[in-house]
Amino acid sequence: MDRYGLIPFFEDLHAHPELSGAEHRTTGKLLEALRAAGIDVLDAGLPTGAIARIGGKRPGCVIGLRADIDALPIREETELPYRSRNEGVMHACGHDFHAAAMLGAALALKEREDGLDGTVKIVFQPAEETASGAKRMLATGLLDDCEEFYAIHSYPWFPAGTLGIKEGPVMAAPDRFRIAVRGRGAHGAEPNTGIDPIPAAAAIVLAAQHIVSRRMDPFRAAVVSVTHMEAGNTWNVIPEAAMLEGTVRTLHAEDRDMAREALRETAERTAAAYGCTAAFDWREGPAPVVNDAGLCADAKALAEEMGFTVDRQKGTMGGEDFSEYLNGRPGVFVRVGTGGYVVSHHPKFTVDERALVPAAEFFAALAMRRVKRQGQGEIRNSDFGIRN
């Protein structure tokens, strides 16, 4: 039973998606619900996003639960009765589900606050899709005392009732590169009078594919993808320059460093072989998300006690700024099965609403378990009355 009204709350968020940094209505709805329940909302001094605090009356750990709240610039193509009313904007990654589930966890924890050992801080983070929101939340200093962090993410390849919990790397570092290849322009009929940057750029694209296959450990996943290429603006002129952009995805810090330097070297030396120069620009994204093995074991044990099916899940080379919270602190990125079987960031992406209440129950129970330090004290499924 959805006694907290999480499903209509989720549907409202889905119908009114907001892009990264512009989550004003979403933030307002969350603040309204939190304050109506008497939950302490900390002053983060930010235009969007919120941090709520529950507990602190009894000694114990300080635990952080994180949900992201922003949507994507995608035109929705579902037939849902609550589909997006904001043209060209859609919750195509489940952040509406995340926000509603963590609100439910907050409401459940508030009801049990008098018996809560320690403190739970719930982070409703903006701007995950632009990989900037986590740093904003951490810069407030309000999360400095958190000893562990847990995050929720929808997973369309598992049905409702299944949780994905896997130790080790689960999300990659999403780095971006840009390579400007410069030659010397000429008339297309007289290529000998110039230095054509287009063959040089094409050769860089091909050579870059060998970084993963020939330079990196075959037992460790990595991706080098050139996704954008531009050169020239007419049919009969050899341009002076060409440009390449793309992304590198790695799961380990040493692989990240090696891939960056290998790509730089490949670009510069290949360009030189064609008589050109290459200017290499690297934009570092968030670090890989690495789940703590001990915390995963405890979260898995709790999930099984509560009747969930637990799957190790597959890794992904997608990126996530949840890794910012894990800089020196352990945590777990939990995938919640939401069915739908359409990949995230797709205009037909949906979630199964039946997963919402159980997800809220799980994160509330996990927080109560972890604030007791090392998971001491059994948390029973019957301790959470969201369904009853």
C-alpha positions in Angstrom: 0.0 0.0 0.0 1.3 3.4 -1.0 0.3 5.2 2.2 2.9 8.0 1.6 1.5 8.8 -1.8 4.8 8.1 -3.6 3.3 7.0 -6.8 1.3 10.2 -7.5 4.3 12.2 -6.3 6.5 10.3 -8.9 3.9 10.8 -11.6 3.8 14.6 -10.9 7.6 14.8 -11.2 7.6 12.8 -14.4 5.0 15.2 -15.9 7.0 18.2 -15.0 10.7 17.4 -15.8 13.3 20.1 -15.5 16.8 20.3 -16.9 20.1 20.3 -15.0 20.4 23.4 -12.8 16.8 24.5 -13.5 15.0 22.0 -11.1 13.1 24.8 -9.3 9.6 23.2 -9.3 11.0 19.8 -8.4 13.0 21.2 -5.5 9.9 23.1 -4.3 7.8 19.9 -4.4 10.4 18.0 -2.4 10.8 20.8 0.2 7.0 21.0 0.6 6.8 17.3 1.3 9.7 17.2 3.6 8.6 20.2 5.7 5.0 18.9 5.9 6.4 15.8 7.6 8.5 17.9 10.0 11.8 16.8 8.5 14.7 19.2 9.1 15.9 20.8 5.8 19.4 22.1 6.0 20.2 25.5 4.5 22.4 24.6 1.5 22.3 28.1 0.0 21.7 26.6 -3.5 19.0 27.6 -6.0 18.0 23.9 -6.6 18.4 20.7 -4.7 18.0 20.0 -1.0 19.6 18.2 1.9 17.4 16.8 4.6 18.5 15.6 8.0 16.8 12.9 10.2 18.0 11.7 13.6 20.9 13.0 15.6 19.2 12.4 18.9 21.1 9.2 19.7 24.8 8.3 19.0 25.7 6.5 15.9 27.1 6.9 12.4 26.2 9.7 9.9 24.9 8.1 6.7 24.2 9.8 3.4 21.5 8.7 0.9 21.6 10.4 -2.5 19.0 10.8 -5.3 19.4 12.9 -8.4 16.5 15.0 -9.6 17.3 16.5 -13.1 15.8 15.5 -16.5 17.2 15.3 -20.0 16.6 17.4 -23.2 14.7 14.5 -24.9 11.2 14.6 -26.4 9.1 11.9 -24.7 7.6 9.3 -26.9 5.7 7.2 -24.4 1.9 6.9 -24.1 1.9 7.3 -20.3 -1.1 9.3 -19.0 1.4 11.4 -17.0 3.9 11.9 -19.8 6.0 15.0 -19.9 4.1 18.3 -20.3 7.4 20.2 -20.9 8.1 19.8 -24.7 11.6 18.5 -25.4 12.3 17.6 -21.7 11.9 14.2 -20.2 12.8 12.1 -17.2 14.4 9.5 -19.4 16.9 8.3 -16.8 14.6 7.6 -13.8 15.6 10.6 -11.7 11.9 11.2 -10.9 11.8 7.7 -9.5 15.0 8.2 -7.5 13.6 11.4 -5.9 10.2 9.9 -5.0 11.9 6.7 -3.6 14.3 8.7 -1.4 11.4 10.9 -0.3 9.6 7.8 0.8 12.8 6.6 2.7 12.9 10.0 4.4 9.2 9.8 5.5 9.7 6.3 6.8 12.8 7.3 8.7 11.1 10.3 10.2 8.4 8.1 11.7 11.2 6.1 13.4 13.4 9.0 14.3 13.1 8.5 18.1 14.6 5.0 17.7 17.2 6.0 15.1 20.8 5.6 16.2 22.9 8.3 14.5 21.9 10.6 11.6 20.7 10.1 8.1 21.2 12.9 5.6 19.2 12.6 2.4 20.6 14.4 -0.7 18.3 15.5 -3.5 21.0 16.4 -6.0 20.6 18.6 -9.1 22.6 18.5 -12.3 23.8 14.9 -12.3 23.4 14.8 -16.1 26.0 17.6 -16.4 28.3 16.1 -13.8 28.3 19.2 -11.8 25.6 18.7 -9.1 27.6 16.5 -6.7 30.4 19.0 -6.4 27.9 21.7 -5.6 26.3 19.7 -2.8 29.6 18.7 -1.3 30.9 22.3 -1.5 28.2 23.3 1.1 30.1 21.5 3.8 26.9 20.0 5.0 27.9 16.5 4.1 31.5 16.6 5.6 30.5 14.4 8.5 28.9 11.6 6.4 30.8 8.3 6.9 29.1 6.3 4.2 27.1 7.1 1.1 24.4 5.2 -0.8 22.8 6.0 -4.1 19.8 4.8 -6.0 19.5 4.3 -9.7 16.8 2.7 -11.8 17.7 -0.3 -13.9 15.4 -1.3 -16.7 17.0 -4.7 -17.3 15.8 -6.1 -13.9 12.1 -6.5 -13.0 10.6 -4.8 -10.0 11.7 -6.7 -6.8 15.3 -7.1 -8.0 18.2 -5.1 -6.7 21.6 -4.9 -8.4 24.5 -4.9 -5.8 28.0 -5.5 -7.0 31.3 -4.7 -5.4 34.1 -2.9 -7.2 33.9 -0.6 -10.2 30.3 -0.2 -11.5 30.5 3.0 -13.4 33.3 4.5 -15.6 35.2 7.8 -15.6 33.5 9.7 -18.5 36.3 11.8 -19.9 36.0 14.0 -23.0 38.7 14.9 -25.5 39.0 17.3 -28.4 41.8 17.2 -31.0 42.4 20.1 -33.3 44.4 19.0 -36.4 46.0 21.9 -38.3 47.5 21.7 -41.8 47.6 24.3 -44.6 44.6 25.2 -46.7 44.7 24.9 -50.5 42.5 24.6 -53.6 41.0 21.1 -54.0 42.5 21.0 -57.5 46.0 21.7 -56.2 46.5 19.5 -53.0 50.3 19.7 -53.4 50.3 23.4 -52.5 48.8 22.7 -49.0 48.8 20.2 -46.2 45.5 18.4 -46.0 44.4 17.9 -42.3 41.5 15.5 -43.3 43.6 12.4 -44.0 45.5 13.1 -40.8 42.3 13.4 -38.8 41.0 10.2 -40.4 44.2 8.4 -39.5 44.0 9.5 -35.9 40.5 8.1 -35.7 41.8 4.7 -36.9 44.9 4.7 -34.8 42.9 5.6 -31.7 41.0 2.3 -31.9 44.3 0.4 -31.2 44.7 2.1 -27.8 42.2 -0.3 -26.2 43.0 -3.4 -28.3 46.8 -3.1 -28.1 47.8 -0.8 -25.3 45.5 -1.7 -22.4 45.0 -4.8 -20.3 42.4 -7.0 -22.1 41.0 -8.1 -18.7 40.0 -4.5 -17.9 37.3 -2.7 -19.8 38.0 0.6 -21.5 36.4 2.6 -24.4 37.8 5.1 -26.8 35.1 6.6 -29.1 35.4 9.4 -31.6 31.9 10.8 -31.9 32.2 14.1 -33.6 34.3 15.2 -36.6 34.3 18.4 -38.6 36.5 19.8 -41.4 36.0 22.3 -44.2 32.8 24.1 -45.4 32.7 23.7 -49.2 33.4 21.1 -51.9 36.5 22.4 -53.6 38.7 23.8 -50.9 41.1 21.8 -48.7 40.6 23.3 -45.2 43.3 24.5 -42.9 42.0 22.5 -39.9 39.9 19.5 -38.8 38.5 18.8 -35.4 37.7 15.5 -33.6 35.8 15.0 -30.4 34.9 12.0 -28.4 35.0 10.2 -25.0 37.3 7.8 -23.1 35.8 5.5 -20.5 37.9 3.7 -17.9 37.3 1.9 -14.6 40.7 2.3 -13.0 42.7 5.4 -12.3 45.9 4.0 -13.8 44.0 3.1 -17.0 42.6 6.5 -17.1 46.0 8.1 -17.0 47.5 5.7 -19.6 44.6 6.2 -22.0 44.9 10.0 -21.8 48.6 10.0 -22.6 48.3 7.3 -25.2 45.6 9.3 -27.0 47.6 12.4 -26.8 50.7 10.7 -28.2 48.7 9.0 -30.9 47.2 12.3 -32.1 50.4 14.3 -32.1 52.6 11.6 -33.8 50.0 10.7 -36.3 49.4 14.3 -37.3 53.1 14.8 -37.6 53.4 11.9 -39.9 51.0 13.7 -42.3 52.9 17.0 -41.9 50.2 18.4 -39.6 50.1 19.4 -35.9 47.5 18.3 -33.3 46.4 20.3 -30.3 45.1 17.9 -27.6 42.5 19.0 -25.1 41.3 16.7 -22.3 38.2 17.4 -20.1 38.2 15.2 -17.1 34.8 13.9 -15.9 34.0 12.3 -12.5 36.1 9.4 -11.3 34.8 5.8 -11.6 32.2 4.7 -9.1 33.7 1.9 -7.0 31.4 0.1 -4.6 32.9 -0.9 -1.3 33.0 -4.7 -0.9 32.1 -4.9 2.8 29.2 -2.4 2.4 27.9 -4.4 -0.6 27.9 -7.6 1.4 25.8 -5.9 4.2 23.4 -4.3 1.7 22.9 -7.6 -0.1 22.2 -9.4 3.2 19.6 -6.9 4.2 18.0 -7.0 0.7 17.7 -10.8 0.9 16.2 -10.6 4.4 13.6 -8.2 3.0 12.7 -10.6 0.3 14.4 -8.9 -2.7 16.1 -10.9 -5.4 19.7 -9.7 -5.6 21.7 -9.8 -8.8 25.4 -8.7 -9.2 24.3 -6.8 -12.3 26.5 -5.9 -15.2 29.0 -3.1 -15.1 28.6 -0.2 -17.4 30.9 2.3 -19.1 28.4 5.1 -18.4 29.5 7.9 -16.0 28.1 9.1 -12.7 29.1 11.9 -10.4 28.1 9.9 -7.3 31.9 9.1 -7.3 32.5 12.6 -5.9 30.9 11.5 -2.6 33.1 8.5 -2.5 36.4 10.5 -2.5 37.9 8.9 0.6 34.7 7.5 1.9 33.0 4.1 1.2 29.7 3.7 -0.4 27.4 1.7 -2.6 25.6 2.5 -5.9 22.5 0.4 -5.9 20.5 -0.4 -9.0 16.8 -0.9 -8.5 15.0 -3.1 -11.0 12.3 -1.0 -12.7 11.5 -3.1 -15.8 10.5 -1.4 -19.0 13.5 -3.0 -20.8 14.2 0.3 -22.8 17.7 1.7 -22.3 18.1 4.9 -20.3 18.2 8.2 -22.2 15.7 6.8 -24.7 12.5 8.7 -25.6 10.4 5.5 -24.7 12.1 4.9 -21.4 9.6 4.0 -18.6 9.8 2.6 -15.0 7.5 0.1 -13.3 5.8 2.0 -10.5 5.5 -1.2 -8.5 9.2 -0.9 -7.7 8.8 2.5 -6.0 7.5 1.6 -2.5 9.9 -1.4 -2.0 12.8 0.8 -3.0 11.8 3.4 -0.4 11.6 0.6 2.2 15.0 -0.8 1.3 16.9 2.5 1.6 15.1 3.4 4.9 16.0 0.0 6.3 19.6 0.2 5.0 20.1 3.6 6.7 18.7 2.3 10.0 21.0 -0.7 9.8 24.1 1.3 8.9 23.8 4.0 11.5 24.0 1.3 14.2 27.7 0.9 13.2 28.8 -2.2 11.3 25.2 -3.2 10.8 24.6 -4.3 14.4 21.0 -4.9 15.3 18.5 -6.7 13.0 16.2 -4.6 10.8 13.1 -6.6 10.0 10.9 -6.1 7.0 8.0 -5.7 9.4 9.7 -2.6 10.9 8.7 -0.7 7.8 5.0 -0.2 7.3 4.9 1.5 3.9 3.1 -1.5 2.4 0.8 -2.0 5.4 
